[in-house]
Amino acid sequence: VNMMLEDAIISTIADQLSIEFNKRKDGSSDGVKRPLVFQVPSLHRISTRSMFLKAQVGDIVSVEDFISGDYQRFVSNNGTLLFNGTLSSFCHFTYHQTEGRLLVVDIQGVRKEERYELTDPAIHTAGDGGVFGELDLGDKGISAFFLTHECNGLCRGLSKPKASLERISTKEKI
């Protein structure tokens, strides 16, 4: 239950930050052209037995809407980007908006014509990490993201980590 609750909290944080990000302008156009929408899972207690579920009556499960389409991981947990653009700018925005306390990463879902439908993000927190589970890599994860991110118009005016971004040794696993 704790892990499912943690996932719901992380998704809620990402969703709230995306609402603010979707209002952002880049100075050269109308701003965010394809809004971000995060699925926020809800927790439910199984009340009846089903042959389709491994869960038992009384178990708590996490449920979210199905996202149809070509599912992709746009920004990984370790800073790898499918491409620089709106979604990596959103990650940068989360760092700025929280005054460097956290960075939303692991951006995955489906790019639709009118919006991005996203699910199951992760968060890196400043310091040693671990606040949001094992995927929270702390300062190492934040640095890894900023080593690959290239700012664009949506990043105008956003802060970056003050500490020098040193290359992470290829021997050190993140």
C-alpha positions as CSV (number, residue, x, y, z in Angstrom):
1,V,0.0,0.0,0.0
2,N,2.8,2.4,0.8
3,M,4.3,2.1,-2.7
4,M,0.9,2.6,-4.3
5,L,0.3,5.6,-2.2
6,E,3.7,7.0,-3.0
7,D,3.0,6.5,-6.7
8,A,-0.3,8.4,-6.4
9,I,1.5,11.2,-4.5
10,I,4.2,11.5,-7.2
11,S,1.6,11.5,-10.0
12,T,-0.4,14.2,-8.1
13,I,2.7,16.4,-7.8
14,A,3.6,16.0,-11.5
15,D,0.0,16.7,-12.5
16,Q,-0.2,19.9,-10.4
17,L,3.1,21.1,-11.8
18,S,2.0,20.3,-15.4
19,I,-1.1,22.5,-14.9
20,E,1.2,25.4,-14.2
21,F,3.6,24.4,-17.0
22,N,0.8,24.3,-19.5
23,K,0.2,28.0,-19.0
24,R,3.9,28.8,-19.9
25,K,4.8,30.9,-23.0
26,D,8.1,30.7,-24.8
27,G,8.3,34.3,-26.2
28,S,8.3,33.2,-29.9
29,S,4.9,31.6,-30.1
30,D,1.8,30.8,-28.1
31,G,3.8,28.6,-25.7
32,V,3.0,25.0,-24.9
33,K,1.3,23.6,-28.0
34,R,0.5,20.2,-26.7
35,P,-0.5,20.3,-23.0
36,L,0.7,17.6,-20.6
37,V,-1.9,15.5,-18.7
38,F,-0.8,13.1,-16.0
39,Q,-2.9,10.1,-15.0
40,V,-3.3,10.1,-11.2
41,P,-3.9,6.6,-9.9
42,S,-6.6,6.0,-7.4
43,L,-6.6,3.3,-4.7
44,H,-9.4,0.9,-4.3
45,R,-10.1,-2.1,-2.1
46,I,-11.2,-5.3,-3.8
47,S,-14.7,-6.2,-2.7
48,T,-15.5,-9.2,-4.8
49,R,-13.4,-12.1,-6.1
50,S,-12.5,-12.1,-9.8
51,M,-10.8,-14.7,-11.9
52,F,-9.1,-11.9,-13.9
53,L,-7.2,-10.4,-10.9
54,K,-4.4,-11.9,-8.8
55,A,-5.6,-9.6,-5.9
56,Q,-7.7,-11.1,-3.2
57,V,-10.9,-9.7,-1.6
58,G,-9.8,-7.0,0.8
59,D,-6.5,-6.2,-1.1
60,I,-5.9,-2.6,-2.1
61,V,-5.0,-2.0,-5.7
62,S,-4.0,1.1,-7.7
63,V,-6.1,1.9,-10.8
64,E,-5.7,4.4,-13.6
65,D,-7.3,4.9,-17.0
66,F,-5.8,3.0,-20.0
67,I,-3.8,5.2,-22.4
68,S,-4.2,4.0,-25.9
69,G,-1.6,4.8,-28.6
70,D,2.1,4.4,-29.2
71,Y,3.6,4.3,-25.6
72,Q,7.0,5.9,-25.2
73,R,9.5,6.8,-22.5
74,F,10.3,10.4,-23.4
75,V,12.6,11.2,-20.4
76,S,14.2,8.4,-18.4
77,N,15.0,8.3,-14.8
78,N,18.7,8.7,-15.4
79,G,18.6,11.7,-17.7
80,T,18.4,10.0,-21.0
81,L,16.1,12.0,-23.4
82,L,14.2,10.6,-26.4
83,F,14.5,14.2,-27.7
84,N,14.8,17.7,-26.3
85,G,11.6,19.6,-26.4
86,T,8.4,20.3,-24.4
87,L,8.8,17.3,-22.1
88,S,12.4,17.9,-21.1
89,S,11.4,21.6,-20.6
90,F,8.7,20.4,-18.3
91,C,11.3,18.6,-16.2
92,H,13.4,21.7,-16.1
93,F,10.3,23.7,-15.1
94,T,9.6,21.4,-12.2
95,Y,13.1,22.0,-10.8
96,H,12.7,25.8,-11.1
97,Q,9.1,25.8,-9.8
98,T,10.0,23.9,-6.6
99,E,13.1,26.1,-6.1
100,G,15.4,23.2,-6.7
101,R,13.8,20.9,-4.2
102,L,12.7,18.3,-6.8
103,L,12.8,17.3,-10.4
104,V,10.1,15.3,-12.1
105,V,11.5,12.7,-14.5
106,D,10.7,9.3,-16.0
107,I,8.2,11.0,-18.3
108,Q,6.3,8.3,-20.2
109,G,3.0,7.8,-22.0
110,V,1.5,8.7,-25.4
111,R,1.9,11.7,-27.6
112,K,-1.6,12.5,-29.0
113,E,-2.5,15.1,-31.6
114,E,-4.0,17.4,-28.9
115,R,-2.0,16.5,-25.8
116,Y,0.5,14.3,-24.1
117,E,-1.1,11.6,-21.9
118,L,1.4,10.6,-19.3
119,T,1.7,8.1,-16.5
120,D,4.0,6.8,-13.7
121,P,6.6,9.6,-13.3
122,A,9.4,9.6,-10.8
123,I,10.9,12.4,-8.7
124,H,14.5,13.2,-7.8
125,T,14.8,15.3,-4.6
126,A,17.7,17.5,-3.6
127,G,20.2,15.8,-1.4
128,D,20.8,12.1,-1.1
129,G,17.4,11.2,-2.6
130,G,15.3,8.3,-1.6
131,V,12.4,10.5,-0.3
132,F,10.2,9.2,-3.2
133,G,11.4,5.6,-3.2
134,E,14.3,3.8,-5.0
135,L,13.9,5.8,-8.2
136,D,14.7,9.0,-6.4
137,L,18.4,9.4,-7.2
138,G,18.7,12.8,-5.5
139,D,21.4,15.2,-6.6
140,K,23.0,12.6,-8.9
141,G,19.7,12.2,-10.8
142,I,19.2,15.9,-11.0
143,S,22.8,16.4,-12.4
144,A,22.3,13.5,-14.9
145,F,19.2,15.2,-16.3
146,F,20.8,18.6,-16.6
147,L,23.9,17.1,-18.4
148,T,21.6,15.9,-21.2
149,H,18.9,18.7,-21.3
150,E,19.2,21.5,-23.8
151,C,17.2,24.5,-22.9
152,N,14.7,25.9,-25.4
153,G,12.2,28.9,-25.4
154,L,10.1,27.2,-22.7
155,C,13.1,27.2,-20.4
156,R,13.6,31.0,-20.7
157,G,14.1,32.4,-17.2
158,L,14.2,29.0,-15.4
159,S,16.9,28.4,-12.8
160,K,19.4,25.5,-13.0
161,P,21.4,23.8,-10.2
162,K,23.9,26.2,-8.7
163,A,26.4,23.4,-8.0
164,S,28.7,22.7,-10.9
165,L,27.4,20.0,-13.1
166,E,30.3,17.6,-13.2
167,R,30.3,14.6,-15.5
168,I,29.2,11.5,-13.7
169,S,31.8,8.8,-14.0
170,T,30.7,6.1,-16.4
171,K,31.8,3.6,-13.7
172,E,29.3,5.1,-11.3
173,K,25.9,3.7,-11.9
174,I,22.8,5.8,-11.5
